[in-house]
Amino acid sequence: MAVSEPLSPSDQPTSPTPAPDAPARLLGRTALALRDALAAGELSAAEVTEASLAAAHAHAGLGAFVLLDEDGARVRAAALDARPDDAAGASLRGLPLAFKDLTDVAGLPTRMGSAVLAQAPAAAEDDPLTTRLRAAGTVLLGKTTVPEFGLDAYSENPVDPPARNPLDPSRTPGGSSGGSAAAVAAGILPFAPGSDGGGSVRIPAAACGLVGLKPGRGTVPTDPGEDAVTNLTVSGPLAHTVEDAALLFDVMTSPEGLEGRTGPDLRRFLDARAAGEPVAPVRIGVSTASPFSPDLEITLARPALSALARSGAALAAGGHAVDEFVPHYGERYHRDFRTAWTSGLLKAPLPDGAEALVGPVAASFLASARAAGPEQIATAIGRLEAWAADVRGQFAAVDVVMTPVLAFAPPAIGHFLALDPEENYAEQCRFTPYTSMVNVLGLPAVAVPVLRDEAGLSWSVQLVGRPGAEGRLLELAGHLRLLLAG
């Protein structure tokens, strides 16, 4: 299989070439609309694949992809078109997709944005999530840009061009699912799976104006299911609409691409809203408290506060009970989370002498983890377990906790890397003061775009739900979007 290296803006798509307006004509639809057009035979998988590949080349300057498997995608699309009956029950048949360069895709290398793995061989097998989404009939286009080992809230690494934000290419799209978010926001992909260990779906969703769902711990069957604060990372969808996020989430959580639990509920909810039927109210606690205080000073930009206030007012007008919520987070979260987060790097596939090859942030994290030692790490993790149990109890006083996602606008490319590693990490925490705590808690959360500022940048809120409440969160996100649309 032929694999392309990172695209340059001058690269052109290879034959067959779609008409100049084909990408916009085909891809300017929701994933649901594309799925239905493919299922009805109005579009072929080959047409949609060519449109996506053309869009990838047209937006090469965004650095969304590190690898494009153009030949593999075309072979897959042709096979789907040649044998439509074989994929008749596949709910995403013909829809283009890409995976972060942290996820194994058979036939493609997994480089994780690191020089340590720059010569990594092609993966022999798919990751279980890749297998599941292939079975649903998707066409895999390639791998998207990530920070080194997925550690950071921006998508710049030592070996690949940086991923850039389609809303302002001088800025980061966030991380670690930044390349995937850029591809969706730019219209290259209708949606994309991401992974979220400290905000890595919700941060780029907020930065790029997308809906991003972080499921609760153990919800996605292909994710590790251990109920522990060290099991931080889950898989979740990035999409333009709540309905599209629900569509992808259903496939991620349902065997063989069958219809899952959130899709039907969400459609019934939207149909009821269209008919003017009442919505079951929920109790929403609005909070700007961050567990990174008092160690870090958290300052919210005016649009972040405006998005929160506008959302609260809209939800209250929509019949929900919206009140201020002030949880008590204690004083050790920042230090204990850093210990737990950096200790994860000890499990990375690092050969001897890797310290000389990794970037400065990864090197600093690795040194900190090794210096902490097993006893200190275990103590920090024990405190985090107790912290999580206490805060989950506090959150149970309401149905949903609503916070901002980003404290300030996505910074310029290079902003974080210009800082020394310790200040870099602290700045990332100030940038995203409400996301990592949800991973520690193991709860579901969704980032919902609310407004655009004068510069065209998007500002979102985060809705944090109770265990198993992904469907209710998506319903609430859909209600919020309808209320904001007037």
N, C-alpha and C positions, 0 to 999 in steps of 0.2 A: 504494500500500500504506500502510495506517495504521500508525503507529508510536507506541507509548506512551513517555512520558518516565519518569524514575525513579519508582518506586512509592512511595506513602505508605502507612503502616500501615492507614489507613482505607479505601483503595481496595478495591473489590470486583470479582471477576471478572464479565465481561459474559456475557450469555446465549449458549449454553446453560450452565446451572449444574449441575455434578455434585452428587450427594448428598454430605452433609457428610463421610462417611467415605470417599468415593471416592479422594481423593489417597493416604491411607494404605493403602487396600485395593489400589490399583493400583501405587503407587510403592514400597511396602514389599517389593519383590522385587529380586533382583539383575538386572543388565542382561541376563544370559543367560536368566533366567527370563522376563523381559518379552519378549525377542526370540522365545523359543520360543512363548509364548502368542499373540503377534501372528502368527507364522508359521502356527500351528494354527488361527487364526480365533477363538480364545477371547476375544480383545480386538481392538478396532478401533484404528486410528491416531488417530481422532477422540477416542475415550475416553481414551487415554493422554495425548494433547495437552491435553485439557481438565483432566485431573488435574494435569498439570505447571503449567498456567497458574494453576489455583486455588492450588496450593502456592506459586507465585511471589508471589501476592497475600497469602497467609496469612503468608508469611515476608518481607514487604516491608521490615520493619525491619532485616533483615540487610544491606541495600544490595548484594545480590549482582548485580543487573542495573542497567545504565544505560539500556538500551533494551529494550522488549519489542515484538516484531512479532506481536501477537496475531492480526490478520487474516491476515497471511501464513502463520502457522503453521496456522491453521484451513483455509485454502485448500489448503495442501500436504497436510494430513492427509486432507481430503475426497478429494483427487485420488488419493492412495494407496489409500484404501478403495474408490473407484469403479473403479479399474483394478488390482486385485491382481495380475493376470498380468504387467503391465508391470514390476512390482517383485519378481517371484517370485525372481529370483536375487540380489536386494539383501540382503546379510547383516544390515543394521541397519534393515530396513524398519519404519517407524512409530515408531522410538525418538526421543525428544526430545533436542535438543542445543542448546548455545549456544557462542559464540566470544568470546574476550577482545576488548575494544575496542582491540586492536592489529592485528586480523586483518580483512581486507576481506571483507564480505558484500554482494553486489550488492543495491542498494536501500536499504541502511542506511549512515549516515555512520560513518567511522572517526575518532573524536575523540582517542584515545590519552590520555584523562584530562587534556587541556591546554586552557587558554583560547585558545591559539594556533589550535586546530582546532575551537573551539566551534561555528563556523558552517560546518564542512566539509560539502560536498554529499554526497549518497548515492553510495556507490561504484558505478561503472559495471559492474565485473566482480568475480567471486569471486576470492579468493586460491586458489591451486592446492589447498591443503588443504581449503578450503571446498568446492571443486568435487568433490574425491574423496569427502568425507563426504556430500555431497548425493547423489552417484551410488550410495552404499550404502543410500539410502532413508531417511535421517534427516529429522526435522522440526526446522527451526531456529527457536528461540524468540526469539533476540535476542542482545544483546551484554552482556558481564559487566564488572564494575568492575576497573580496573587502576590502579597508581600512574602518575604522569605519565611518558609515554614508556616505561613498563615498567621504570623504573630501580631501583625500591626493593624491599626485602624485606617491605613492608607495602603494603596496597592502599587508600591514601588519596591524594587528588589535589585540586587547587585548585577543581575545577568540579563534582564529583559527591559525593553522600553517601559516607562511608567504608564499605567492606565490613567486616562483622563476623563473628566466629567463632561458628558455631552451638553450640560446646561452652561458650562463655561470651561472650555478645554485647558485653561490655565490652572484649573483647580483639580484637586483629587476627587475621585468618585467614592472615596472611603475604602474600607477594607474589612475583612480580607476578600470578600466576594466582589471586589471593585471591578474587575474585568468583566464579570458576568453582568453586573448592574449596568455598566457602560454599554454593553452589547444590547441589553433589553431597552434601555433608555434611548439609544440611538436608532432603534427599529431594526437591528440586525436579527434579533431573536424575538419571538413573541413572548417568551418567558424563559426562566432559567432556574435550575436548582442551585442553591447555595448551601454553605455550612456556616454555623453560628456557634462560636465558642465563647465569645465575650461581647457579641453585637455584630458579628460579621455578615449577617443578612440585613439586620435592621439599620445599621450605620450606612451602608451604601444605598439602601432603599431610600432613606431620608435624604441623603446627599443628592441623589439623582431623580427624586420625585416619583418613586415607585412604592407599591405596596410590598412589604416584606414580612413574612410570617416566620417566627421562631416557634416551633412546636415545643411542647413540654418534654421533659426528659423521658425517654423510653416510648414515645408515641410512634415514631417512624420505625418500622420493624427492622430496617437495614442498619439502624444506628445501634451502638452499644446500649444495653438496657440497664446497666448497673445504676442503682439509685444512690449516688454518692456525689458530693460536691466536686470531686476530681473528674467526674464524667460531665464535662462542660459542653461538649460539642454535639449539636444536633443538625439535621438537614432540614431545609425549608425552602419555600418558593419565593422568587422575585418576579413581579408582574406589574403591568400597568393598572389592572383593575382588581378589585376584590374577587370578582367571579373567576378571573383567570388564575389568581393565586389559589382559590379553592379547587379549581380543576386540577392543577398540578399536584397540590397537596393530597387530593383524593387518590391519585395514582401512586404517589409516594407511600401512602399508608394502606393501600388495598391490594390484595393479591391479584396478579395477572391483569392489572389495569382495569379491574372492575370498578363500578361506581362506588365511591366511598361514602363516608358519613356526613361530610360537610356540604357536598354539592347539592343534594336534594333539599336539605334544610335551608341552604342559602337561597336557592331558587324560590322555594315557597315563601321565604321572608320577603324577597324582592317583589314577587307577584302580589303579596299582601300589601306591601307599601304602595305599589302602583295602583291597587284598587282602593287605596285610602283606608285600609283596615288598621286598627291600632296595633302598636308594637308593645310587647311585654317589657315593662320598664326594668332597668337594672340600677343598682347603687354604684355610683362612680366616685371614687376618691381622687381628687386632683392634688398632685404633690410636686413640689420643686426641691424637696430635700434629697440630697445625694449621700450615699454612704462613703464617698471619698472625702467628705468634710469630717473633721476639721483639718486633716492633713493637707488638703489642697483647697485653695480658694476657687469656688465655682461661680462664674459670672455668666449669666444668660444674656445673649443678644436680644435686642428688642423684638425681632421677628419670631424668635423662639417663644417668648412670652405671649406675643400676639396670637400665634398659632394655638397655644394652650388655652388662652382666654376665649378665642373664637370657637374652639371645639367645645369647651365647657358650656358656653352660652347656647350653641346649637343643640347639644344633647339635652340640656335642660328644657329648651323649647320643644324638643321632640318627646318629652314625657319622662325622661330619666331623672333620677335623684342625683344631683351633682353637688358635692360638698368638698370643702378643703380637707385634706388628709395629711397628717404630720406623723409619719412613722419615726421611731427612734432607732437609729442604726448603730449606736455606740461609737467607739473611737479606734477600732483596730482593723476595720475592713480593708483599708487601702494597703496596709502592710501585709496582712494575711493573704489577701487575694494575689498580691504581687508574688509572694512566695509560692503559692499554689500554681499560678499561671506560668512562672518561669520554670518550675520543676517539671512541667510537661515536656520541656525540650530535652530532658534526659532520656526520653523515650524515642526521640527522633533517630532516623537511620544515619547516624554520624560515624564515619570511620575514624580511626586514630589520626590525630593531627588536623581534625576538621576545623579547629579554632582559627587556623591560619587562612581558611577559605571562606568562612561565613562572614556576613556583614557585621558592622559594629554593634547593632542592636542585638542580633542573635548571639554574638560573642559575649556581650555584657550579660545577657540573660543566662547563658550557659555557665559563665563564671559565677554568677550569683547563686544559681541552683547548686553547683558543686560546692560552693563555700558554705551554703546553708546546711547541707548534710541531711541524712535521713531523719534524725531526731527532731531537728528544727522544722523540717518540712511536715513531719507527722503532727507536731504540735500546732502549727498554723492550720493544717487541714482539720484537726479536731475542733479548733475554735470556729472555723468557718461552718462546720456541721452544726454546732450549737447556735451560731449566728443565724443560719438559714432556718432552723426550726423556730427560733424566736420571731423572725421577720415574717415567715409564712403565717404564723399565728396572728400577727398584727394585720397582715393583708386580708385575712379571712373576715375582718370586720366589714368589708365591702365586697361587691362582686368583681369590680374592675378597678385597678389603680391606673390613673392616667398621668403621664409625665411628658416632658419634651423628649426628643431623641438626641439631637445635637445641641450643644450649648452655644456654638458659634458657627459661622459659615464654613464650609469645607475650605481648608487653607490651600494656598498655592502649591503646585508641584515643587518638591524640594524643601518645603517648610520644615517638616519634621526631621528630615535627614540632616539639616543644617545644625541641629541641636546635638549636644552630647547625649549619649544613650540614656542616662538617668533623666535628664530634662525632657528628652524625646518621649519617654514613657509617661512622665507626669503630664506632659502636654496632651498626649492621647487621652489620658483619663479626664483632663479638663474638657476636652472636646466631646467626649462621650460619657458623661457622668452617670447615666441611668441604665446602661445596657448590660454590663457584665454582671450586675447583681442578679438579674433575672436568670442567667445561666447557673449561678450558684444556687439560687432558689429552686431551679428545675421547673419553673412555671412557663406556660406559653405566653407569647407577646406578639403583637403586630404593630409595625410602623405604618402610619396612615398619612399620606400627604394632605396638607390642609391649605396652604397658601403659597403664592409666589411673591417675592419681594421686588423692589424696583429694579434690581439687577437681574431678575429672571431666575433667581435661585429658589429652590423649594424648601419649605419648612414643614415638619411633620410632628405628630404626637405619637406616643407609644401607649398602647392599651395592654395592660398586664392582667391576665385572667387566672382563674383557679385551675387546679390540675384537671386535665381532660376537657378543658373548655375551648378548644380551638374553634369548634363550630360556632359557639356563641360569640367568640371574639370576632370572627369574620362577619357574622351577622351584624354586630355592633359597628364594625368598621364600614360595612355597607350602608348601615343607617346613617352614620356620620357623613359619609360621602354624599348621600342623597340630601341630607339636611343642609350641607354646605352649598350644594348646587341649587338650593332654593326650590 
